[in-house]
Amino acid sequence: MPLGLSNIFNGGLFKQYGHTVILLLRFVDLAMLLGAAWVSHYFWLRQVVIDQDYRIVIALGLLAAIIFFEIGQVYRPWRNDVMRGEIARIVRAWVFAVVSVITIVASIRLHFWFGSSYRWIITWWSLGLLFILTARGLLSQLLHWLRSRGWSQGRILLVGLNQMAVAVSRQLNNSSWAGLQVVGYVDDRSENRQSVGDLSLIRLGELQDLNAIVTREAIDEVWIAFPGESLAERAQYQLRHLPVSIRLVIDCFAFKHSKFLSLNTVAGIPTLDFSVSPLDGINRYVKEIMDRLSALILLLLTSPLLLFIAIGVKLSSPGPVFYRQERVGWNNHSFTMLKFRSMPVNAEATTGAVWAKPGENRATRFGGFLRKTSLDELPQMINVLRGDMSLVGPRPERPDFVEVFKDQVPNYMKKHMVKAGITGWAQVNGWRGDTDLNRRIEHDLYYIQHWSVWFDLEIALRTVLTGFINKNAY
């Protein structure tokens, strides 16, 4: 290998963290998808130059791939099980990208899919998946080959051996993409530290030997894994004459009691997040677009049913079709939620806000049917279209109930970190109506903590299959 290229591998691009590899993957994926589109076009149309209609669809497909690959965590750091772990995420993300393109194009130009177009996009999807997986497999083999020959190897020395140090060593040794190798550790404690973990790490000496060890072992970085300001200061003093990087590893095991803990970086500042809304950055806009587009499509598809229900409500009792009710949603902001009216007008004039309970007879006969089947909730798709609600999220409550529950139920107000939904994780698990409020909030918080587009789709599918009719809906 030429000297200049060798320097790049040994001291530059591939040596630090694998950022270049991740960036390279993004370009490789787009190149593979673009190449697959051209091959598919040439195979079916026998044209070297891609037609304008197809260029538009390809551009939409690449844009959708960028979005769904990011959401689907396709570009997570590579590990040794890369091909096993990546295939499912890539397939899922590429499926949703192509389906979204088909939906958009079919809504705008339905005639495009006549003729050979549907065969072209199926071929594009298949070849695109094959090209991406092949390219990633070859890149993975290339990284392993470079690593086995000593290239792409930054040498790490750990200061202090504890549970976090063992986890760091295991992670780095399993992550060929990073190009980092743990050489050993130094620790002043003379007792056997191997009981900390099952990973065999070489003890190279004590902290006072740090300078000599770094020089002898050609160490590139020193990672301080044992907590304590004095240790960090001593290590920094020992290395004051050496041009070596020093890093302090955050001991996440010290926070393992928190099930909501996650490590994040905000504007380059590392943070430990205990309670953070998942709808931040691009996630917020992706969910917003999917919600409004889906609500518009659903409103168009169900318009005959909505008209039938509206007529039924008018015939069942005098009054408006819609029942408007103030609810608390995202960021504690109130909004007017729409439902098909299921009770006579002024049914709560004397009682005020009352929690729905089994056996009550306030609803009309037709209204009782709407409640039992949850069809009275369908107008909330208008709320979704207006941006008040989401299709999936914690169910909103009235302000009166919120004022009571926020002092009775731990973390109740955390549910307002995301938009309220027509259906949610609690609802599809049976926690709706007059059920245990604590269990419902637990499910809402679980949804917030584990939110993803795929989780939303799972909840939506379960709602369609099992969620409309429920014994707790009355």
Secondary structure, 3 states (H helix, E strand, C coil): CCHHHHHHHHHCCCCCCCHHHHHHHHHHHHHHHHHHHHHHHHHHHCCCCCCHHHHHHHHHHHHHHHHHHHHCCCCCCCCCCHHHHHHHHHHHHHHHHHHHHHHHHHHHCHHHHCCCHHHHHHHHHHHHHHHHHHHHHHHHHHHHHHHHCCCCCEEEEEECCCHHHHHHHHHHHCCHHHCEEEEEEECCCCCCCHHHCCCCCCEEECHHHHHHHHHHCCCCEEEECCCCHHHHHHHHHHCCCCCCEEEECCCHHHHCCCCCCEEEEECCEEEEECCCCCCCCHHHHHHHHHHHHHHHHHHHHCHHHHHHHHHHHHHHCCCCCEEEEEEECHHHCEEEEEEECCCCCCCCCCCCCCCCCCCCCCCCHHHHHHHHHCHHHCCHHHHHHHCCCEEECCCCECHHHHHHHHHHCCCHHHHHHCCCEEECHHHHCCCCCCCCHHHHHHHHHHHHHCCCHHHHHHHHHHHHHHHCCCCCCC
